[in-house]
Amino acid sequence: MAVPSGGPVTVHRGSFPTRHLIPEERILWEGRPSRIVYFVRSMLMFIFGLAFSALAWGLHRGDLHTDDPVTFVPLIVMLALMGLMVLLDRRWGIVETIAGLAVIGAVLAFDDITRWITLVPAVIGLAFFLFDYIVWSHTYFAISDRRIMTQYGIFNLMFVDTQIDRIQNVTVVQPLLERIFGYGDVMFATAGSMGGIRSDDPAEGMRKGGALVWENIPRPFEVRRIAEDIINRATAPPAYVAAPAYVPPVAAPASPPAPAAPISSFEAEERLTKLKELNERGLISDQEYAQKRKEILGQM
Protein backbone atom coordinates (compact mmCIF):
# COMPACT_ATOMS: atom_id res chain seq x y z
CA MET A 1 0.00 0.00 0.00
CA ALA A 2 1.75 3.14 -1.18
CA VAL A 3 1.74 6.41 0.73
CA PRO A 4 -0.39 9.02 -1.02
CA SER A 5 1.22 12.06 -2.53
CA GLY A 6 2.00 14.84 -0.09
CA GLY A 7 3.67 12.48 2.42
CA PRO A 8 6.88 13.13 4.34
CA VAL A 9 9.91 14.39 2.49
CA THR A 10 12.17 11.58 1.34
CA VAL A 11 15.32 11.25 3.48
CA HIS A 12 17.57 8.94 1.50
CA ARG A 13 21.31 9.05 2.16
CA GLY A 14 22.07 6.16 -0.14
CA SER A 15 23.32 3.87 2.64
CA PHE A 16 20.39 1.45 2.88
CA PRO A 17 20.96 -1.64 0.68
CA THR A 18 18.87 -1.07 -2.42
CA ARG A 19 18.77 -4.81 -3.14
CA HIS A 20 16.08 -5.12 -0.46
CA LEU A 21 13.73 -2.74 -2.25
CA ILE A 22 10.92 -3.92 -4.46
CA PRO A 23 10.01 -2.15 -7.73
CA GLU A 24 8.68 1.40 -7.28
CA GLU A 25 9.31 1.32 -3.52
CA ARG A 26 10.60 4.58 -2.03
CA ILE A 27 12.68 5.08 1.12
CA LEU A 28 11.06 7.82 3.22
CA TRP A 29 13.39 7.61 6.23
CA GLU A 30 16.54 5.71 7.08
CA GLY A 31 19.11 5.75 9.86
CA ARG A 32 21.52 3.87 12.07
CA PRO A 33 22.05 3.52 15.83
CA SER A 34 23.55 6.43 17.72
CA ARG A 35 27.32 6.79 17.40
CA ILE A 36 27.49 7.56 21.11
CA VAL A 37 26.48 4.04 22.07
CA TYR A 38 28.89 2.28 19.78
CA PHE A 39 31.90 4.54 19.64
CA VAL A 40 32.01 5.95 23.18
CA ARG A 41 31.81 2.53 24.77
CA SER A 42 34.41 0.99 22.49
CA MET A 43 36.57 4.11 22.73
CA LEU A 44 36.56 3.82 26.52
CA MET A 45 37.48 0.16 26.17
CA PHE A 46 40.45 1.16 24.00
CA ILE A 47 41.51 3.92 26.43
CA PHE A 48 41.33 1.55 29.40
CA GLY A 49 43.29 -1.06 27.47
CA LEU A 50 45.88 1.53 26.49
CA ALA A 51 46.20 2.73 30.09
CA PHE A 52 46.56 -0.88 31.24
CA SER A 53 49.32 -1.50 28.67
CA ALA A 54 51.12 1.69 29.72
CA LEU A 55 51.12 0.61 33.36
CA ALA A 56 52.16 -2.92 32.44
CA TRP A 57 54.99 -1.55 30.29
CA GLY A 58 56.55 0.13 33.32
CA LEU A 59 55.81 -2.69 35.76
CA HIS A 60 58.72 -4.85 36.95
CA ARG A 61 58.75 -7.61 39.50
CA GLY A 62 61.62 -5.98 41.38
CA ASP A 63 59.61 -2.78 41.86
CA LEU A 64 57.07 -4.47 44.16
CA HIS A 65 57.96 -4.39 47.84
CA THR A 66 55.70 -5.88 50.47
CA ASP A 67 56.86 -3.34 53.02
CA ASP A 68 55.88 -0.43 50.77
CA PRO A 69 52.18 -0.55 49.71
CA VAL A 70 52.67 2.37 47.31
CA THR A 71 54.56 0.11 44.94
CA PHE A 72 51.41 -1.97 44.46
CA VAL A 73 49.33 1.03 43.30
CA PRO A 74 49.98 0.43 39.56
CA LEU A 75 48.98 -3.22 39.99
CA ILE A 76 45.79 -2.22 41.83
CA VAL A 77 44.94 0.32 39.12
CA MET A 78 45.44 -2.36 36.45
CA LEU A 79 43.04 -4.70 38.26
CA ALA A 80 40.52 -1.85 38.55
CA LEU A 81 40.81 -1.17 34.81
CA MET A 82 40.05 -4.81 34.07
CA GLY A 83 36.92 -4.56 36.21
CA LEU A 84 35.81 -1.43 34.34
CA MET A 85 36.34 -3.12 31.01
CA VAL A 86 34.10 -6.02 32.10
CA LEU A 87 31.42 -3.49 33.05
CA LEU A 88 31.66 -1.80 29.67
CA ASP A 89 31.14 -5.01 27.71
CA ARG A 90 30.93 -8.46 29.20
CA ARG A 91 32.31 -10.42 26.27
CA TRP A 92 35.15 -8.14 25.25
CA GLY A 93 35.79 -7.22 28.88
CA ILE A 94 36.31 -10.86 29.80
CA VAL A 95 38.75 -11.20 26.90
CA GLU A 96 40.57 -8.11 28.13
CA THR A 97 40.63 -9.50 31.69
CA ILE A 98 42.11 -12.82 30.59
CA ALA A 99 44.72 -11.01 28.48
CA GLY A 100 45.47 -8.62 31.34
CA LEU A 101 45.95 -11.38 33.87
CA ALA A 102 48.22 -13.18 31.42
CA VAL A 103 50.29 -10.00 30.96
CA ILE A 104 50.55 -9.42 34.71
CA GLY A 105 51.54 -13.01 35.29
CA ALA A 106 54.18 -12.88 32.55
CA VAL A 107 55.61 -9.57 33.79
CA LEU A 108 55.83 -10.81 37.37
CA ALA A 109 57.17 -14.24 36.43
CA PHE A 110 59.91 -13.24 34.00
CA ASP A 111 62.39 -10.43 34.26
CA ASP A 112 63.55 -10.59 30.66
CA ILE A 113 60.09 -10.68 29.05
CA THR A 114 59.68 -8.55 25.95
CA ARG A 115 57.77 -5.38 26.68
CA TRP A 116 55.70 -5.67 23.49
CA ILE A 117 53.49 -8.31 25.11
CA THR A 118 52.16 -5.64 27.43
CA LEU A 119 50.45 -3.98 24.43
CA VAL A 120 48.03 -6.89 24.00
CA PRO A 121 45.20 -5.23 26.05
CA ALA A 122 45.53 -2.04 23.99
CA VAL A 123 45.38 -4.04 20.77
CA ILE A 124 42.27 -5.86 21.99
CA GLY A 125 40.66 -2.52 22.85
CA LEU A 126 41.42 -1.21 19.36
CA ALA A 127 40.00 -4.40 17.83
CA PHE A 128 36.82 -3.90 19.87
CA PHE A 129 36.52 -0.33 18.56
CA LEU A 130 36.95 -1.47 14.95
CA PHE A 131 34.49 -4.33 15.44
CA ASP A 132 31.84 -1.96 16.81
CA TYR A 133 32.37 0.38 13.89
CA ILE A 134 31.84 -2.46 11.42
CA VAL A 135 28.70 -3.60 13.27
CA TRP A 136 27.38 -0.03 13.29
CA SER A 137 28.09 0.45 9.58
CA HIS A 138 26.16 -2.76 8.77
CA THR A 139 23.09 -1.93 10.87
CA TYR A 140 20.29 -0.29 8.94
CA PHE A 141 16.85 0.99 9.87
CA ALA A 142 14.49 2.21 7.15
CA ILE A 143 10.88 3.17 6.54
CA SER A 144 9.58 3.02 3.01
CA ASP A 145 6.16 3.80 1.62
CA ARG A 146 5.29 0.12 2.13
CA ARG A 147 7.44 -1.48 4.85
CA ILE A 148 9.40 -1.09 8.08
CA MET A 149 12.82 -2.67 7.43
CA THR A 150 15.69 -3.69 9.73
CA GLN A 151 19.04 -5.30 8.99
CA TYR A 152 21.63 -6.58 11.47
CA GLY A 153 24.79 -8.62 11.15
CA ILE A 154 28.06 -8.81 9.25
CA PHE A 155 28.58 -12.46 8.37
CA ASN A 156 25.26 -13.82 9.65
CA LEU A 157 22.83 -11.40 8.07
CA MET A 158 19.39 -10.83 9.58
CA PHE A 159 16.90 -8.81 7.53
CA VAL A 160 13.33 -8.33 8.73
CA ASP A 161 10.54 -6.30 7.14
CA THR A 162 6.97 -5.69 8.21
CA GLN A 163 4.19 -4.26 6.10
CA ILE A 164 3.08 -0.84 7.27
CA ASP A 165 -0.56 -1.88 7.59
CA ARG A 166 0.46 -4.49 10.23
CA ILE A 167 1.94 -1.91 12.61
CA GLN A 168 -0.36 -1.40 15.60
CA ASN A 169 1.54 1.31 17.47
CA VAL A 170 4.94 2.98 17.81
CA THR A 171 6.55 3.36 21.24
CA VAL A 172 9.62 5.28 22.41
CA VAL A 173 11.62 4.25 25.49
CA GLN A 174 14.14 6.88 26.61
CA PRO A 175 15.63 6.69 30.11
CA LEU A 176 17.20 9.78 31.67
CA LEU A 177 20.76 9.10 30.52
CA GLU A 178 19.60 8.46 26.96
CA ARG A 179 17.57 11.69 27.04
CA ILE A 180 20.69 13.61 27.98
CA PHE A 181 22.60 12.24 24.99
CA GLY A 182 19.61 12.45 22.62
CA TYR A 183 18.93 8.82 21.73
CA GLY A 184 16.48 6.08 22.69
CA ASP A 185 14.68 2.93 21.57
CA VAL A 186 11.88 2.98 19.00
CA MET A 187 9.59 -0.05 19.11
CA PHE A 188 6.99 -1.07 16.52
CA ALA A 189 4.27 -3.37 17.87
CA THR A 190 2.80 -5.60 15.18
CA ALA A 191 0.00 -8.11 14.94
CA GLY A 192 2.35 -11.02 15.71
CA SER A 193 2.24 -13.64 18.42
CA MET A 194 3.81 -11.44 21.10
CA GLY A 195 0.97 -8.95 20.95
CA GLY A 196 3.29 -6.22 22.16
CA ILE A 197 6.92 -5.39 22.82
CA ARG A 198 9.06 -7.21 25.33
CA SER A 199 12.68 -7.84 24.48
CA ASP A 200 16.07 -6.54 25.57
CA ASP A 201 17.69 -7.92 22.44
CA PRO A 202 16.39 -6.61 19.09
CA ALA A 203 17.51 -9.71 17.23
CA GLU A 204 15.75 -11.95 19.75
CA GLY A 205 12.64 -9.78 19.53
CA MET A 206 12.55 -10.21 15.76
CA ARG A 207 12.96 -13.97 16.06
CA LYS A 208 9.95 -14.21 18.36
CA GLY A 209 7.83 -12.00 16.16
CA GLY A 210 5.27 -9.43 17.18
CA ALA A 211 7.68 -6.50 17.53
CA LEU A 212 10.48 -4.67 15.81
CA VAL A 213 12.94 -2.91 18.10
CA TRP A 214 15.25 -0.17 16.92
CA GLU A 215 17.76 0.35 19.73
CA ASN A 216 19.74 3.53 20.36
CA ILE A 217 18.13 5.66 17.65
CA PRO A 218 19.14 9.36 17.53
CA ARG A 219 16.19 11.74 18.05
CA PRO A 220 13.72 8.89 18.70
CA PHE A 221 10.63 11.08 19.06
CA GLU A 222 11.26 12.66 15.67
CA VAL A 223 11.60 9.17 14.18
CA ARG A 224 8.35 8.17 15.89
CA ARG A 225 6.56 11.20 14.44
CA ILE A 226 7.81 10.44 10.93
CA ALA A 227 6.90 6.76 11.27
CA GLU A 228 3.38 7.46 12.52
CA ASP A 229 2.82 10.01 9.77
CA ILE A 230 3.85 7.48 7.13
CA ILE A 231 1.77 4.71 8.73
CA ASN A 232 -1.32 6.90 9.10
CA ARG A 233 -1.13 8.06 5.50
CA ALA A 234 -0.66 4.52 4.21
CA THR A 235 -3.46 2.97 6.27
CA ALA A 236 -6.01 5.81 6.19
CA PRO A 237 -9.35 4.77 4.64
CA PRO A 238 -10.37 6.52 1.43
CA ALA A 239 -12.03 9.87 1.92
CA TYR A 240 -15.82 9.63 2.42
CA VAL A 241 -17.82 11.32 -0.31
CA ALA A 242 -21.30 12.30 0.85
CA ALA A 243 -24.21 11.42 -1.41
CA PRO A 244 -25.92 14.45 -2.98
CA ALA A 245 -28.98 15.74 -1.14
CA TYR A 246 -32.33 14.46 -2.36
CA VAL A 247 -34.12 16.90 -4.58
CA PRO A 248 -37.76 16.02 -5.32
CA PRO A 249 -38.63 16.05 -9.01
CA VAL A 250 -40.40 19.12 -10.31
CA ALA A 251 -43.78 18.34 -11.79
CA ALA A 252 -44.12 19.24 -15.44
CA PRO A 253 -46.66 21.97 -16.18
CA ALA A 254 -50.09 20.64 -17.10
CA SER A 255 -50.73 20.65 -20.82
CA PRO A 256 -53.87 22.47 -21.99
CA PRO A 257 -56.91 20.25 -22.57
CA ALA A 258 -57.25 18.88 -26.03
CA PRO A 259 -60.00 20.59 -28.06
CA ALA A 260 -63.29 18.72 -28.19
CA ALA A 261 -64.08 16.77 -31.32
CA PRO A 262 -66.49 18.56 -33.76
CA ILE A 263 -70.12 17.51 -33.75
CA SER A 264 -72.84 17.50 -36.42
CA SER A 265 -75.62 20.08 -36.60
CA PHE A 266 -78.18 17.43 -35.67
CA GLU A 267 -76.28 16.49 -32.51
CA ALA A 268 -75.76 20.17 -31.67
CA GLU A 269 -79.47 20.86 -32.01
CA GLU A 270 -80.34 17.90 -29.74
CA ARG A 271 -77.84 19.10 -27.03
CA LEU A 272 -79.17 22.68 -27.20
CA THR A 273 -82.74 21.40 -26.75
CA LYS A 274 -81.81 19.40 -23.62
CA LEU A 275 -79.78 22.33 -22.31
CA LYS A 276 -82.76 24.69 -22.70
CA GLU A 277 -85.05 22.23 -20.87
CA LEU A 278 -82.58 22.09 -17.94
CA ASN A 279 -82.56 25.89 -17.78
CA GLU A 280 -86.33 26.17 -17.91
CA ARG A 281 -86.70 23.60 -15.16
CA GLY A 282 -84.26 25.61 -13.03
CA LEU A 283 -81.62 22.91 -12.87
CA ILE A 284 -78.93 25.21 -14.29
CA SER A 285 -78.59 28.97 -14.05
CA ASP A 286 -78.83 31.38 -16.97
CA GLN A 287 -75.08 31.96 -16.77
CA GLU A 288 -74.32 28.23 -16.97
CA TYR A 289 -76.81 27.91 -19.80
CA ALA A 290 -75.11 30.66 -21.77
CA GLN A 291 -71.62 29.15 -21.22
CA LYS A 292 -72.62 25.60 -22.22
CA ARG A 293 -74.58 26.92 -25.24
CA LYS A 294 -71.45 28.79 -26.39
CA GLU A 295 -69.36 25.60 -26.05
CA ILE A 296 -71.83 23.53 -28.09
CA LEU A 297 -71.99 26.10 -30.83
CA GLY A 298 -68.19 26.22 -30.90
CA GLN A 299 -68.03 22.47 -31.62
CA MET A 300 -70.09 22.72 -34.78
N, C-alpha and C positions, 0 to 999 in steps of 0.2 A: 504494500500500500504506500504510494508515494505521497510525500508532503506537498500540499498545494502550494501554488506560487505565492510569494509574499512571506515565506518562512524565514528562519534565521539566516544570517549571512554565512556563506560557506567559509569555514576556517580550515584550510587544507595546506599543510606545510610540506606535503610530499613525502613524509616519513612512513605513513601507514602502508603496509604491503598491498599494492594494487592487485595482486593475484587473488586476493580474497573477495574482490568486488565482483558483483554480477553485472551484466550489461545494463547500462543506463542508471546505475546506482551512483549516488552522489554522497561524498563525505561532507557532513555539516559541522562536525566538531571532532577533533582528535587531540590526544595528549599522552603524556607519560607520567609516571610517579614523580613526586617532588625530588629534586636533587638533594635537598637537605637530608632526607632520610638515608639515601644511598651514599652520598659522598662524605657527609660529615661523620657518619659512623665509621666508614672504612678509613677516612682520613685520620680519625682519632686512633684507630687500630694501628695504622702505619706509624703515627707519632709515638704511641706507647712502645711499639716494637723498636723504633729507632732509639728511643731513650733507653730501653732495656739493653740494646746492643752497645750503646755508648758506655753504660755503666759496666757491662760485662767486659768490654774492651780494656778498661782500666782496672779490672779486678784481678788480684793475684792472691794465691793461697797464703803467701808470706805476709800479706798486709792485714790479715785477720788475727786479732789478739784477744783471747778470752778475758784478759784483765782490762781491756779497753773497749767498752760497748760501742763507742763511736765508730770503730772500724767496721762494725757490722751494719751500719746505716745503709751503704749502697746495696748490700744483699737484701735488707728488709724492703728497700724501695723497689728492687727488682721483683720480689715476691708480690708486693702490692700491685705493681704494674700487670703482672700475670692475672691477678684477681680482677682488675679492671677490664682486661681484655676478654675474660670469660663473660663478664657482665655485658659487654658490648655485643658480642655474638657468641653463642654457646659453641657452635661447631668450630669456627675459626679460632675462637678463644682457647678451646681445649687443645687445638693443634699448636697454638702459640705457647701454651703452658707446657706441653710435652717438650717442645723444642727448647723452651727456656730452662726447664729443669735439666735437660741434657747438656745445655751449654754451661750451666752452673756446675754440674757434676764434672764436666770435662775440665773446666778452668780450675776447680779445686783439687782435682785428682792429678793433673799433669802440669808441671811447671813450664815445659817447653812446648805447649800446645800452640798451634798457629792461631793468631788473633782473628783471622778471617772467619773462623767458625762462629765467632760471637755475632756476626752480622746476619745469622740465619733468622732470628725473630724479626729483624727489619725487613728482610726479603719476603718473609711470609706476610707481613703487614702490607707491603707493596702489592703482593699478589692478590691479597684480599681486596684492595682498592681497585685493581684492574678487573678483577672478577665482578665486583659490584657494578662497575661501569659497563661491562659487557651485558650483564643482566638487565640493567636499566635501559641500555640502547636497544634491547630486543623485547622490551615490554611495551605493548601498544594498547591504547584504549581509543575507541572511535564510535561515533554515532553517525549513521547515515540516514537517508530519508526512508530506510526500510528496516534497519537492524541496529542492535547494540552489539558491538564486537569487542572481543578481548583476546589478546595473544600473550602467552608467557613462554619462557623456555629458550634455551640455546640449542642444545642437541636434541632433547626430548621436547618437541614442540607441542603446545596445547593451545588450540584455537577454539573459541566458543562464540557463537552468535545466537541472539534471541530476537525474534520478530518484535517490532515495536508494539504491535497490537496485543502482545502477551504480557507486557509490563503492567503491573498492577499499581505500584507506587515507587517513588524514589526517595531514599532516606540519606541524610548526612549525619555522620558521627564525627564530632570534633572535640576531643578533650581540651583542657586548658592549654597544655603545652603545644598542642597542634594548632590551636587558635593563635598563639603568639607567633608561630612561624608561618602561619598562613596555609596550612594544608589539612587534609582530613580524609575520611573514607566516604565514598559514595556507593550506595547499595541499591540495586534494582531488584525488587521483589517481583517474581514471575508467578505464573499459574502452575508451577511444578509441584513436586511431592512435598517439599519442605513447607510450602504455604507461608513463607516468610523468610527472614534473614537471620541466620545463626551460624557463624563460622569465623574463626580467627585466622584461617588460612584461605586466601581466595581460590587457590587451586582446588583445595578440598571442598570448598563451597560449590564450585562448578561441577565437581564430580558427583556430588549428591543431587544437584539440580534444585530448582526452585529459587535460586538467587544468583545474581552476579555481583561480585564485590570488587570495586576499584579502590585499592588501598593507597593512601598517601598521595591524594590528588591535590595539586595546587588550586587554590580558590575553589573549594568544593561547592559552595553555595551558588557561585556563578555557573558551574558545570550543571548543578541540579536545575537551575532556572532554564538553561539552554535545553537540557534533556526533556524537561516537562513541556516546554514550548513545542519541541519537535514531536513528542508523543501526542500531545493534545491536538496538534494540527493533523497528524496522521490518522488518529482514531476518531476525530469529530464526525458525527453523523452529518449527512448532507443537509444543507439549509432547508428549512420548512417553507414551502410556498403556499400561502393561504389561497383557498378557492375563492373565486370572485363572488361578490355578494349577489344574492338572488334578486333578479329584477323581473317583476311580473310582466307578461306580454301585454302590449298595448292593443286593445281591441280595434279592429279596422272600422272605419266609419261606415255606417249603414248605407247601402246603395239605395237610390230612390226606387220606389215601387214601379214595377213594369206597367206600362200602359195597358188598359183593359182592351180585350179583343173587340173589334167592331161588330155591331149587331145590325140585323135587317130592320127595315121600317116596320114590318109587321110585329116583330118582337118588341121594338121600341114603343109602338102604339099600345100593345098589351101591358107593358110595364107602367106606362104613364097612366093608363086607366086604373090599375090597381093602386098606384101611388095616390091618385086623386081620391079614390074611395077611402084610403087610410086617413087622408087629411080631413075629408068630410066627416068621418066618424070620430074625429078628434084623437086618433091614435098617434099622429105626428103633428108637429107644429107647422105653421105656415113657412117658417124659416127653413125647417128641415125639408119641407115639401119643395121649396124653391131650389135648394141645393141639390137634392136628388134628381129633380127634373132636369137641371142643368147638366148633371153628369150623364143622364140617359141620352139627352140630345147630343152630347159631345161624342157619344159612341156610335152615332149613326154614320 
